[in-house]
């Protein structure tokens, strides 16, 4: 089996929630050491429509039926576009099912929207090299982050003596870790204090997680403001998800 096929199967299993706890930890750890998988994971996040895929439908089967229509698919970073067609098709099915549930059971609660959309942001600060015999402080923090050891991450960042040019990045990951620990109020305080002008590459990321915190707090006005900031930005990160989420909370 090729590396690309293995990555595809791994992503498929992760988004279909069929991985065990240990397998999911291994997957998050691999994101921190496999640049190709990380790029593919971020692409899938942008395609994610309103909810994590819970269907057991194997979207790879749809690929064979729709290969001829791939000319309509937008090429992305020279990644094999065929394999992403099946993921997009799977999300379309999931989104259709979600709309059916919303229309038949009433407005989706803010808590549900938060649970369906929150996913810890992958490490794009440190590339973890396997087999390193000497691990510095920053590496240890992000190894723990990749292993979902969020309490250790928060404590280590609080105690760290790293150079100031990394502080903004570390505070962002501390906020995401706090969200994973259901400490959203503290997380939002950190996100509010981040200097977005000093982190231009994280503009959408900060607003995305701030929007989720607002949704968790049932603060519709703030959530709408953050989602609109994403839609008005030039970055593509989470724009599709922000549009869908905005539509959902405005129903």
N, C-alpha and C positions, 0 to 999 in steps of 0.2 A: 504494500500500500504506500503511495507517495506521501511526502510530508504534507502537501496541500490537502490531500484527501483526509489525512489524519486530523489536521486542523479543522477541517470542515465538519467531520464527525464529532470532534470534541465540542465545537461551538454549537452544533445541533443538539447534543446531549445537554449542554449547559443551559441553553435557552428553553429546552423542553423540561428542565428540572428533573432529569433522571439520574443525575450524579449523586453519589453518596456525599456525606459531609467531608470525608477525607479526600474524595475525588475532586470535590469543588475547591478545597484548599490547594490541591496540586495544580488545578487549572489556574487559579489566581496567581500561584507562584510562577507558573510557566509564562503567564502574561508579562512578568517582569524580566524574563530572560530571552523571550522569543519575539523579536521585533515584527516579524511577519504576522504572527498570531495576534499581536497587539493591534496592528493596523487593521486586520480583519475584524477584530472584536469591536474596535471603535466604529468601523463602517456599519456593523450590525446594529450598534447602539443608535446610530442615526436613523436607521430604517425602522427601529422599534416603534410600533404604533400602539400607544396607550397602555400596553400591558406586557408583562413578560409572557413568552409563549408557554402555555401550559398544555397545549395539545400534544398528543403523541403521534400526530401525523408526521410522517417522514417526508419533508418537502423535497428531498432528493428525487423522489419518484416523479414529481411534477416536472423536473428538468427534462426528462426524456420526451415529454409531451409538448414542451414549449421551446425546444432548442432553436427552432426555425424563427422564433420571434425575438431573438436576442439582439437583433440590430436596433431595436427600439430601446435597449437598455443603455443607460449612460455609463461610459467606461470610467473606471475609477483606479487611478494609480497603477495601471498595468496588472491589476489583480484579475485572475481568471473570471470574466464576467458571467460565464455560464453558471458557475456554482452559486453566485449571488442571486441569480434569478429564482432559484428554488427557495432561498431564504426569504426573498421579498414576497414570493407567492405564499409562503407559510404565514408571514405576517399579515398578508391581506386576508387570509382565512381567519386568523385569530382576531383581527380587527372587526371583521364582519360579525363574528360570533359575539364580540364585546358589544357592538352596537345593538345587536338583537337583545342581549341581556339588559342593556340600559333602557331600551325602549319598552321592554316588557315588565321590568321590575322597578322602574323609576330611576331617579337621578343617582348616579354612583356617588358614594360618600367620599369626602375628602380623604379619609383614612385609607380607603381602598385605592384611590388614585395615587396616594403617596407610596403605598406598598407595591403597587404595580410598576412604578417608575423609578424608585430608588435603587441604584446600583453603585457600589463604591467605584470611584474613578480609578482607572488603572495607573500604575506608576509610570510616569514619563520623565522622571527626574534622574533616576539612577539605573543604569543597566547592571543587573546583578550577574556577575560572572561565576558560573558554577566551578567549584573546585578551589576557590580562593582560600588560601590558608590563613590569610590575614584579613580580617573584616574590620573596617573602620566604623565609626559611630553612625555615619549616614547609611552605610550598607546595612547595618544591623536594624536600623529603623525601618528600612524599606523591605527587608526580608520579613520582618514581623508584619508589616502592612500586607505583603503578599500572602502571608499565612493567616490573615484575618485575626491577628492578635492585636486588636485595636486598643485595648487598655494599655498594653506595653507601648504602643506607638505614642499615645497621648502622654504617658508618663515620661517617655524618653525624650520627646520633643520639649517638654517642659524643663527637663534637666540638661538639655544639650548645650554645648558651648561652640556651636558651629558658626561659621562666618556669617555676617549680617546679610550678605547678598542671597543667602538661601532661606532667610527667615520667612519671607512671604510665601514661598513654595511650601515650606514645612507647616506653616499655619493653615494653609489651604488643606493639606492632607490631615492635619489634626482635626479640622472642622468636619471633614468627611468621616473620619474615624469616630468622632463624637456622634454623628448622625447614625452610624452603624450600631452604636451603643444606645440608641434612643435618647440621646442627650441633645435634642434639637435646639433648645433655647441657647445653650452654651455655644453650639455650633454656629448659630446665626449671629451671635455677638462677634465671633471671630470673622465670619464672612463680611459683616458690616464694616469691620475695621481694616480689612484688606485694601490696599491701594491698587485699584484696578488699573490706574494709569501706569503703575510700575510692573504690571503683569498683563500686558496687552494680549498675550496668547491665551490667557485664562479668563477673558471677559465673559464669554458664553458659559464657561464652566461655573464661574462664581454665581452668575445670575440663575443658572439652572438649579444649583443646589439651594440657593436662596429661595427660589420659587417653591421647591419641594418643602423647605422648612415652613414657608408661609401656608402651604396647603395643609401640612401637618397641624398647624396652629389654627386652621380654618379662617385664615386671613385672606379672603378672596382678592381684596384690593391690591395688597402687596404682591400676591402671586401673579396677578394679571400684569402688574407693572414690570416685574422681572421677566416674564415670558415675552412681553412686547419688546423689551430691551434686546432679547435674543433675536427676535424676528427682524429688528431694525439694524442688526449688526452685519458686518461683511463676512463674518466667520460662518461656516456651515455647521459647526458642532451643535447638535441637538435642535436644529431649526425645525425639522420635520416633527420631532416629538413635541417641541414647544407649541407648534401650531395645533396639533391634535389635543394637547393638554388644555390649551386655552379654550378650544371649542367645548371640551368636556365640562370645564368649570363654569362656563357661561350658559350652560343649558338650564 
